[in-house]
Amino acid sequence: FTSIKNQYRKSFTEAPVIDYDLWFINYIGHPYQGGFYYNTVRAQNASIWQSSLFCIGQSLIWEYGWEAGMEQPSVQDLITTPFLGIMVGELSHVATVKMSRNGFRWYEAVAVCLINPSYALNNGFKSRSSLKK
């Protein structure tokens, strides 16, 4: 517990560092996770601004709440997760809404599970028009 406490103290008193994670973790995995955060609320009819703030907040909670006890927060993670995640999230949201207009074909349902799992978890595979009723 002492090492975790010391790491938290360091995380909150020293600047974030550049990490040396594999490129696909930082530039594919983290934006995908940010898109998941974003669509967690966007799939429930939140606005772009609300979804963006939620994504930024969740990224900060992850970096400074959970990971900060194990390692120094990462510059790349603090940038790519929320900001690329917002872009990935909105693109996947728009694609999901377009696919849902006339109901999902089987391959569209598979695509939604991959690109926007938050929509499937929150709404199943209902069309957007049936969700507004």
C-alpha positions in Angstrom: 0.0 0.0 0.0 2.9 2.3 0.6 4.1 2.1 -3.0 0.6 2.8 -4.3 0.3 5.8 -2.0 3.7 7.1 -3.1 2.8 6.6 -6.7 -0.5 8.5 -6.3 1.4 11.4 -4.7 3.9 11.4 -7.5 1.1 11.3 -10.1 -0.6 14.3 -8.7 2.6 16.4 -8.1 4.7 15.6 -11.2 3.9 16.2 -14.8 2.5 13.4 -17.1 5.1 11.5 -19.0 5.5 10.2 -22.5 4.8 6.5 -22.5 6.4 3.9 -24.7 3.3 1.7 -25.3 3.0 0.0 -28.6 1.6 2.4 -31.3 -1.6 0.5 -31.8 -2.4 0.7 -28.1 -2.0 4.5 -28.0 -3.5 5.3 -31.4 -6.1 2.6 -31.9 -6.9 1.2 -28.5 -7.2 4.4 -26.6 -9.3 6.3 -29.2 -11.6 3.2 -29.4 -12.0 3.3 -25.6 -12.6 7.0 -25.7 -15.3 6.4 -28.4 -16.9 3.9 -26.0 -17.0 6.5 -23.2 -18.4 9.0 -25.6 -21.1 6.7 -27.0 -22.1 5.5 -23.5 -24.1 8.7 -23.2 -24.5 9.7 -26.8 -26.4 6.4 -27.4 -28.9 7.7 -24.8 -29.6 10.9 -26.7 -27.0 13.1 -25.0 -25.7 16.0 -27.0 -22.3 16.2 -28.6 -21.1 18.5 -25.8 -22.5 16.3 -23.0 -20.9 13.2 -24.6 -17.6 15.0 -25.1 -17.5 16.2 -21.5 -18.3 12.7 -20.3 -15.5 11.2 -22.4 -13.0 13.7 -21.1 -14.1 13.1 -17.5 -14.0 9.4 -17.8 -10.5 9.6 -19.3 -9.3 11.7 -16.4 -10.9 9.4 -13.9 -9.1 6.5 -15.5 -5.7 8.2 -15.7 -5.8 9.9 -12.3 -8.2 7.6 -10.4 -7.2 4.1 -11.3 -3.9 4.1 -13.2 -2.2 6.8 -11.2 -1.6 4.4 -8.4 0.4 2.1 -10.7 2.1 4.4 -13.1 2.5 8.1 -14.0 -0.3 9.5 -16.2 0.6 9.5 -19.9 0.6 12.5 -22.2 -0.5 10.3 -25.1 -3.4 8.8 -23.1 -4.6 12.1 -21.8 -4.8 13.4 -25.4 -5.7 10.4 -27.6 -8.3 8.8 -25.4 -10.6 11.8 -25.1 -10.0 13.9 -28.1 -9.5 11.2 -30.8 -12.2 9.2 -28.9 -14.7 12.0 -29.4 -14.0 12.0 -33.1 -14.2 8.2 -33.3 -17.3 8.2 -31.1 -19.2 10.7 -33.2 -18.3 9.0 -36.5 -19.4 5.7 -35.2 -22.6 7.3 -33.7 -23.5 8.8 -37.1 -22.8 5.6 -38.9 -25.0 3.7 -36.4 -27.9 6.1 -36.7 -27.7 5.8 -40.5 -27.7 2.0 -40.3 -30.6 2.0 -37.9 -33.0 4.0 -40.0 -34.7 1.0 -41.6 -33.7 -1.5 -39.0 -30.4 -3.4 -38.9 -29.5 -6.1 -41.3 -27.4 -8.9 -39.8 -24.1 -7.5 -41.0 -25.0 -4.0 -39.8 -25.7 -5.5 -36.3 -22.3 -7.1 -36.4 -20.7 -3.8 -37.4 -22.5 -1.9 -34.6 -21.2 -4.4 -32.1 -17.7 -3.7 -33.2 -17.8 0.1 -33.9 -20.4 1.2 -31.3 -21.0 -1.4 -28.7 -22.5 1.2 -26.4 -25.5 1.6 -28.8 -26.1 -2.1 -28.8 -25.9 -2.3 -25.0 -28.1 0.7 -24.4 -30.7 0.2 -27.2 -30.4 -3.3 -28.5 -30.9 -3.2 -32.2 -34.0 -0.9 -32.3 -34.2 1.7 -35.0 -33.7 5.3 -34.1 -37.3 6.1 -34.9 -38.6 3.5 -32.5 -36.4 4.9 -29.7 -38.0 8.4 -29.9 -41.5 7.1 -29.2 
